[in-house]
Amino acid sequence: MQRKNLTRALFGSLLGLLSALLIWAFARFIAPELMYSFEAKTYDWRVTQRVAGVEEQSIDQIIIVDIDGRSVSKLGRYAQWDRIYYPRLLEYLEQGGAAAIGFDIIFDQDKWNPGQDSVFIAVTDSLDNIYNALYFGQSDSMNWRYRMMQEPEGLEYERFRYRLLDNALLLRQEERMENEFIGLLNASTGLGHVNFDADQDGVVRSIHLFTSFNQNLYPTLTLKMFMDQTGTDQIRLAGDSHLELLRQDSVQFRIPVNAYGEMLINYFGGFKTFRYISFYDVLEHRIPAEFFSGKYILVGTSLAGLFDLRSVPFLQAFPGVEIHANILNTLIEQKFVHRVSGTTSLIILAIFGTILGLMIGLFPPLISILISLLVAIGHIFISTVLLIQTNTWIEMLNPLLTIVVAFAAIYTYRFMTEERNKRFIRNTFSHFVTRSVVDELLANPDKIKLGGEKKNCTVFFSDVAGFTTISEQLQPEELVALLNEYLTAMTNIVFKYEGMLDKYEGDAIMAVFGAPIARGNHAYQACAAALEMQHKLVEMRHKWEKEGKPPLHARCGINTGWMVVGNMGSETRFDYTVMGDSVNLGARLEPANKEYDTLIMIGDQTYQQTKDLIITRPLDLLQVKGKTEPVKVYELVATRETGISDEKKRVLDLFQKGFDNYLKQNWDWAINYFQQALAVQKDDGPSRRYLQRASMFKENPPGADWDGSFRMTTK
C-alpha cells in the first residue's frame, strides 16, 4: 500500500510539474497574446476590487480642471470657445501659486482670431510652469500623410527632447507629430505626449513613459511635469526592468518598466477620485486662488461629447485626463505596480504544480476535487490581497489552469490504470440495475452566450436637434410625455421597415436593419424609414403647435457595412447589438448633418446599395473625427417612388453643377451655380455651405494636390 501511494505521489508530482511547464510554454511561446488577454482580465478584476469604496475627491494634490457639462452650458459649445479663456485661466492659477499646469488638450491655431492666439502664447511664454500636449500619429500614404523625417518646422524641439543613456529599450517608434500650433508649443515650459498605448482589448493598463520620434525621445506629459518639479533632467536604463531619473548624475527615482519602457498605471480609485473643479468655476474665480497653491493642475475633459474617454480596468468609459492624473500620482507617491518577472512566475508555477500534483495523486477523487477548489480559492485570495496591499501583480490564470490540467492529466492516468477494474465492475453490474442519468445539460442556450457573427447590415442613428434647449422649456413630466410620443412614433416606423431597435440614449435612437434576420434590401429599408420619420415629424409638429408644445427636429445618419452582430456585454448583463467601424461611421454621420444643414446623411455603401431606388445629392468627401480616410457622403432627399417637386429638381441640378465645378476649382462657376440654387430655394443648406467654401477657396486656393475632401474636427 505504501509502495502504491509512493508511486501515486511520484507520478502525481511529475504530471503536476509537466502540467505547469506546459501551461508556461503555451503562455510564453504558443499563444502569449491570448493568454495575456485572459490574465489581464483577472488583473482588471483585482483592480476593480481595490478601487471599490475609495471616496470621491479624496486626492487633491492633483487638481483636474474639467471642461464639463456646466462649463459648456455656461460658455457655449466647446468648439466655439474664445481662445482668451485659457490665458485667463492660467493667470488665475498662477496667481494662486500652482506648481505645474498641464493641458490634456491638442490646440489648433484659431485662424479666425489670431489676436487671441497671440495672447495665449504670450501668457504661456511669461509663465515657467505651463506644459502642453504632443500627439503622435501613424503615417497614411493613401491620404498623403507621409512619415515625417523631422519635427514640424519651427518647433524648438531641442529644448524638449531627451536622450536615453545606455538605451536598450524597444521604445515605441512614432511616424508623425500631429501638432500644428507650433507657437504655443515653443512658448511652453515643457511638452509631453498624451498618446495612450492600450492593450489589444482596448484597456489602458500601462503607459509608455517615453516615445521615440526621429531618434528623439519625448516623455509623457505627466512625467515631464514630474521631472521638472523634482529637478531631474537625465534618464538611464537600469538592468532591463527599471528607468532611473537622475539629477546632476545622481539617481533620484527608479521606475519599474517592461522591455518597451512601459510603466503599469497604479489606479488609486474610481471615477473622480481626484479633485474635479469645473473649468467655468475656475475661470469665474469661484474657487479661491490660494486653493491651487503648490498643486499640480491638469486641464482636460470628462464630457462624453468631447470623446476623451478610455477603457480602464474597472470602467469602460473613463476620462483620459484622470488617467494622466493617476500616472502623475503614481510617480509622486512612488507607489508602482510590480509585475513579477517571467523567471519568478516559472518557479512559482513549477512549485505550485508539483505540490498540487502530489496531493491529487495521493487522495481519492472527491477529496482531490475539494483540495483543488481550496487551492484555487486560496490562490485567488492571495493574488488579490497582494495586488491590493502591496501593488504586486502575480499571475492568477496560469496557476488556475495548472490545477485544471494537472487534475485532468493525473486522473486520465489513474483512469487508464487503477480505474480499469472498477470500470469493468461498473459496466458489468449496469446490466442488472437501472442506470442513472450521468449527464445533464448545464450549458446555457446559445442565444444568451457571448459572442456574435460578422454580417453586412445598415445602422441608423437619429438625434433631436437642440434637445437640451427644448428640455429647459418644459416641466419634467411634460418633457417625458413629449419624448415618449416622439420615440413611439419613430420606433413604429423602424419596426414597419423590418428594423431592430438597438437602444435609446435619451432622445437619440439607434436601430439596425438586416439583423438578426435580413429581409429584403436593408439599406433601402433604413433610407425609407428615415424619410418617413421626417414626414411623420412634419405632421407631429403641426399637432404640437396647436397644443402649445415645442417642435422637434431630428437629424439622421445611415451607414451600411460589415459589422459584428450578437450579444455583447458580460455573462450577467448584455445586449444584442452591433459593433465595428461601419457602426462608428454611422454614428459620426448623424451630427455631421449640422455642417450642411441637412436632415439625413448616408454613407457611400448605403448609396451603392440603393442608388437605383432613392434620390440623393453628393454632400462631400468627408473625413470624420477618428478616421484617416475620407468617405463619400450623400444627402438623402426622397425615394424614387415618391419623387420630388420640379423646384427641388432644379435646386439639385444647379447644386450638382456647382459641386462639379467646385471639385475642379472653378470657383467663379461654382459660386454662380450655388447662388442660382439659393435663388430657387433660399434655405438650401448645402448650397449655402458650399457658397461659403467656394468663396473662401477663391481667396485662399487649396493648391493643386487638393483632393476635395473636408475634415471634420468635431465628432
SULZINOR-V377787 format. One record per residue. N is the residue number from 1. BURIAL is # if it has 9 or more other ideal C-beta (glycine too) atoms within 8 Angstrom, else .. D_FIRST is the distance of its C-alpha to the first C-alpha in Angstrom with 2 decimals. Layout:
n	burial	d_first
N	BURIAL	D_FIRST
N	BURIAL	D_FIRST
This chain:
n	burial	d_first
1	.	0.00
2	.	3.80
3	.	5.37
4	.	4.99
5	#	6.19
6	.	8.55
7	.	9.81
8	#	10.50
9	#	12.21
10	#	14.19
11	#	15.32
12	#	16.09
13	#	18.12
14	#	19.86
15	#	20.80
16	#	21.94
17	#	24.08
18	#	25.48
19	#	26.32
20	#	28.17
21	#	30.06
22	#	30.94
23	#	32.39
24	#	34.23
25	#	35.70
26	#	36.76
27	#	38.43
28	.	40.10
29	.	41.18
30	.	40.92
31	.	42.16
32	#	43.05
33	.	45.88
34	.	43.91
35	#	41.00
36	#	43.50
37	#	45.32
38	#	42.25
39	#	41.30
40	#	44.93
41	#	44.74
42	#	41.95
43	#	44.21
44	#	47.09
45	.	45.15
46	#	44.38
47	#	48.03
48	#	49.11
49	#	47.13
50	#	48.69
51	#	52.28
52	.	52.07
53	.	54.19
54	#	56.12
55	.	59.71
56	#	62.43
57	#	65.03
58	.	62.85
59	#	63.58
60	#	67.26
61	.	67.48
62	#	67.52
63	#	70.01
64	#	70.00
65	#	73.54
66	#	72.81
67	#	74.98
68	#	74.03
69	.	75.54
70	#	77.92
71	#	79.24
72	#	79.82
73	.	81.50
74	.	83.81
75	#	84.53
76	.	84.32
77	.	82.18
78	#	80.33
79	.	81.67
80	.	85.19
81	#	84.77
82	.	87.41
83	#	86.08
84	#	87.94
85	#	85.22
86	#	82.97
87	#	85.38
88	#	86.22
89	#	82.55
90	#	82.13
91	#	85.17
92	#	83.96
93	#	80.47
94	#	82.04
95	.	84.37
96	#	81.36
97	#	79.82
98	#	76.82
99	#	74.75
100	#	74.12
101	#	74.83
102	#	72.91
103	#	73.82
104	#	71.02
105	.	73.84
106	.	75.17
107	#	78.93
108	.	81.30
109	#	84.94
110	#	87.19
111	.	89.88
112	.	91.96
113	.	92.07
114	#	92.05
115	.	93.71
116	#	90.70
117	#	88.44
118	.	90.70
119	#	90.37
120	#	86.57
121	#	86.55
122	#	88.99
123	#	87.05
124	#	83.76
125	.	85.46
126	.	86.92
127	#	83.55
128	.	80.93
129	#	77.76
130	#	77.78
131	#	74.99
132	#	75.13
133	#	72.58
134	#	72.13
135	#	70.71
136	#	69.45
137	#	69.19
138	.	68.38
139	#	71.06
140	.	72.17
141	.	74.58
142	.	75.15
143	#	76.94
144	.	78.58
145	#	76.28
146	.	75.62
147	.	73.54
148	#	75.55
149	.	76.05
150	.	77.30
151	#	77.43
152	#	80.01
153	.	83.55
154	.	84.78
155	#	81.42
156	.	81.36
157	.	77.76
158	.	77.85
159	.	78.02
160	#	74.82
161	#	72.54
162	#	69.92
163	.	68.51
164	#	64.87
165	.	64.48
166	.	61.94
167	.	61.23
168	.	57.89
169	#	57.20
170	.	57.26
171	#	59.84
172	#	61.03
173	.	64.17
174	#	66.91
175	#	69.62
176	#	72.25
177	#	73.53
178	.	74.88
179	#	76.99
180	.	80.71
181	#	82.20
182	#	82.48
183	#	85.07
184	#	82.74
185	#	79.90
186	#	82.19
187	#	83.36
188	#	79.81
189	#	78.34
190	#	75.17
191	#	73.45
192	#	69.85
193	#	68.13
194	#	66.86
195	.	64.77
196	#	61.30
197	#	58.67
198	#	56.39
199	#	52.95
200	.	52.67
201	#	52.16
202	.	55.42
203	#	54.00
204	#	55.51
205	#	52.74
206	#	54.28
207	#	57.69
208	#	58.91
209	#	60.77
210	#	63.06
211	#	64.24
212	#	66.08
213	#	69.43
214	.	71.53
215	.	69.61
216	#	70.44
217	#	67.80
218	#	68.42
219	#	66.26
220	#	65.31
221	#	68.00
222	#	66.18
223	#	64.95
224	#	68.59
225	#	69.69
226	#	67.01
227	#	67.88
228	#	71.57
229	#	71.06
230	#	68.88
231	.	71.15
232	#	68.52
233	.	70.09
234	#	67.65
235	#	64.17
236	#	61.65
237	#	58.17
238	.	55.66
239	.	52.77
240	.	51.62
241	.	50.80
242	#	53.84
243	#	57.56
244	#	59.70
245	#	63.03
246	#	65.51
247	#	68.79
248	.	70.97
249	.	68.07
250	.	65.96
251	.	62.69
252	#	62.99
253	#	60.16
254	#	56.90
255	#	55.78
256	#	52.36
257	#	52.83
258	.	51.01
259	.	52.20
260	#	54.96
261	#	56.35
262	#	55.08
263	#	54.36
264	#	52.18
265	#	54.44
266	#	53.50
267	#	54.65
268	#	55.69
269	#	56.16
270	#	57.25
271	#	60.71
272	.	63.51
273	#	61.41
274	#	64.29
275	#	67.79
276	#	69.70
277	#	73.50
278	#	75.71
279	#	77.79
280	#	80.77
281	#	80.37
282	#	80.30
283	#	83.23
284	.	85.26
285	.	84.39
286	.	82.69
287	#	80.15
288	.	81.59
289	#	81.71
290	.	80.26
291	.	77.02
292	#	76.18
293	.	76.80
294	.	74.24
295	#	72.02
296	#	70.73
297	#	72.27
298	#	70.89
299	#	73.23
300	#	71.58
301	#	71.01
302	#	68.59
303	#	70.82
304	.	69.04
305	.	72.29
306	#	72.40
307	.	69.00
308	#	67.43
309	#	64.19
310	#	60.80
311	#	57.24
312	#	55.09
313	#	51.46
314	#	52.42
315	#	55.64
316	.	57.02
317	.	60.61
318	#	61.04
319	#	64.26
320	#	64.24
321	#	66.28
322	#	63.56
323	#	61.02
324	#	63.43
325	#	63.58
326	#	59.79
327	#	59.95
328	#	62.73
329	#	60.98
330	#	57.81
331	#	60.02
332	#	61.98
333	.	59.01
334	.	56.90
335	.	53.96
336	#	52.30
337	#	49.27
338	#	46.84
339	.	44.43
340	#	41.59
341	.	41.91
342	.	40.07
343	.	38.26
344	.	37.12
345	#	35.98
346	#	33.90
347	.	32.20
348	#	31.51
349	#	30.21
350	#	27.87
351	.	26.39
352	#	26.25
353	#	24.45
354	#	21.89
355	#	20.86
356	#	21.05
357	#	18.99
358	#	16.15
359	#	16.29
360	#	16.74
361	#	13.82
362	#	11.40
363	.	13.10
364	.	14.17
365	.	17.69
366	.	19.85
367	.	18.58
368	#	18.69
369	#	22.25
370	.	23.19
371	#	21.99
372	#	23.90
373	.	26.93
374	.	26.96
375	#	26.71
376	#	29.46
377	.	31.66
378	.	31.17
379	#	32.15
380	#	35.16
381	.	36.21
382	.	35.91
383	#	37.68
384	#	40.39
385	.	40.95
386	#	41.16
387	#	43.87
388	.	45.75
389	.	45.65
390	.	45.68
391	#	46.89
392	#	43.76
393	#	42.65
394	#	39.02
395	#	37.64
396	#	36.32
397	#	35.92
398	#	33.79
399	#	30.90
400	#	31.01
401	#	31.02
402	#	28.10
403	#	26.09
404	.	27.16
405	#	26.64
406	#	23.23
407	#	22.04
408	.	23.66
409	#	22.34
410	#	18.66
411	#	18.84
412	.	20.96
413	#	18.34
414	#	15.62
415	#	18.34
416	.	19.13
417	.	15.68
418	.	13.14
419	#	16.14
420	#	18.03
421	.	17.17
422	.	17.72
423	#	20.93
424	.	22.06
425	.	21.68
426	.	23.41
427	.	26.21
428	.	26.73
429	.	27.15
430	.	29.32
431	.	32.10
432	.	32.37
433	.	32.37
434	.	34.33
435	.	32.48
436	.	32.57
437	.	34.14
438	.	31.36
439	.	33.66
440	.	36.45
441	.	39.06
442	.	38.57
443	.	40.70
444	.	44.20
445	.	47.22
446	.	48.46
447	.	51.72
448	.	50.19
449	.	47.97
450	#	49.07
451	.	50.71
452	.	53.75
453	.	55.82
454	.	58.74
455	#	62.03
456	.	65.73
457	#	67.21
458	#	70.11
459	#	69.77
460	#	72.53
461	#	73.15
462	#	76.03
463	#	77.12
464	#	80.10
465	.	82.60
466	.	83.43
467	#	81.13
468	.	80.81
469	.	84.59
470	#	84.71
471	.	82.00
472	.	84.07
473	.	86.98
474	#	85.18
475	.	83.61
476	.	79.83
477	.	80.23
478	#	82.98
479	#	80.88
480	.	77.92
481	.	80.24
482	#	81.88
483	#	78.61
484	.	77.12
485	#	80.24
486	#	80.06
487	#	76.34
488	.	76.65
489	#	79.48
490	#	77.80
491	#	74.46
492	.	76.23
493	#	77.72
494	#	74.33
495	#	73.04
496	.	76.24
497	#	75.53
498	#	71.87
499	#	70.56
500	#	67.40
501	#	67.90
502	#	65.35
503	.	66.23
504	.	69.03
505	.	69.38
506	.	72.21
507	#	75.22
508	#	73.51
509	#	72.21
510	#	69.65
511	#	69.41
512	#	67.89
513	#	69.52
514	#	67.50
515	#	64.21
516	.	62.12
517	.	64.25
518	.	67.28
519	.	70.38
520	.	73.37
521	.	74.45
522	#	72.51
523	#	74.59
524	#	77.80
525	#	76.37
526	#	75.65
527	#	79.18
528	#	80.80
529	#	78.87
530	#	79.99
531	#	83.61
532	#	83.56
533	#	82.10
534	#	85.09
535	.	87.51
536	#	85.83
537	#	86.07
538	.	89.80
539	.	90.17
540	#	88.03
541	#	90.02
542	.	93.23
543	.	91.64
544	#	90.32
545	#	93.75
546	.	95.35
547	.	92.74
548	.	93.27
549	#	89.76
550	.	89.05
551	.	88.63
552	#	85.35
553	#	85.23
554	#	82.00
555	#	81.06
556	#	78.65
557	#	76.54
558	#	75.11
559	#	72.95
560	#	71.21
561	#	68.31
562	.	64.65
563	#	62.34
564	#	58.81
565	#	58.86
566	#	56.05
567	#	54.26
568	#	54.24
569	.	52.71
570	.	49.46
571	.	46.95
572	.	48.64
573	.	52.26
574	#	53.95
575	.	57.17
576	#	58.14
577	#	60.32
578	#	61.33
579	.	60.86
580	#	62.19
581	.	65.23
582	#	67.43
583	#	66.73
584	#	67.51
585	#	70.76
586	#	71.77
587	#	71.28
588	#	73.55
589	#	76.31
590	#	77.04
591	#	78.20
592	#	79.86
593	#	82.50
594	.	84.05
595	.	85.11
596	#	87.29
597	#	88.15
598	#	86.56
599	.	84.58
600	#	82.22
601	#	80.72
602	#	78.62
603	#	76.66
604	#	77.48
605	#	74.74
606	#	76.00
607	#	79.51
608	.	78.55
609	#	77.00
610	#	79.95
611	.	83.06
612	.	84.76
613	#	84.29
614	#	85.17
615	#	87.96
616	#	86.97
617	#	88.35
618	#	86.61
619	#	85.95
620	#	84.45
621	#	82.07
622	#	79.93
623	#	77.28
624	#	75.46
625	#	73.58
626	.	70.15
627	#	71.12
628	.	72.29
629	.	73.98
630	#	76.96
631	#	76.97
632	#	79.91
633	#	80.60
634	#	83.15
635	#	84.91
636	#	84.40
637	#	87.86
638	#	87.75
639	#	86.58
640	#	88.95
641	.	89.18
642	.	90.75
643	.	92.67
644	#	94.57
645	.	98.15
646	.	100.76
647	.	100.84
648	#	97.09
649	#	97.42
650	#	100.14
651	#	97.98
652	#	95.01
653	.	97.33
654	#	98.94
655	#	95.57
656	#	94.20
657	#	97.22
658	#	96.89
659	#	93.15
660	.	93.82
661	#	96.44
662	#	94.18
663	.	91.50
664	.	94.28
665	#	95.44
666	.	98.85
667	#	99.07
668	.	102.64
669	#	102.06
670	#	98.80
671	#	100.49
672	#	103.31
673	#	101.05
674	#	98.93
675	#	102.13
676	#	103.36
677	#	100.14
678	#	100.51
679	.	104.12
680	#	102.91
681	#	100.05
682	.	100.37
683	.	96.88
684	#	94.98
685	#	92.15
686	#	91.10
687	#	94.74
688	#	95.27
689	#	92.14
690	#	93.04
691	#	96.63
692	.	95.33
693	#	93.07
694	#	95.78
695	#	98.26
696	.	95.82
697	#	95.01
698	#	98.71
699	.	99.16
700	.	95.87
701	.	94.93
702	.	91.18
703	.	91.71
704	.	91.51
705	.	87.70
706	.	87.42
707	.	85.37
708	.	86.60
709	#	83.33
710	#	83.16
711	.	80.34
712	#	79.30
713	.	78.61
714	.	77.23
715	#	74.46
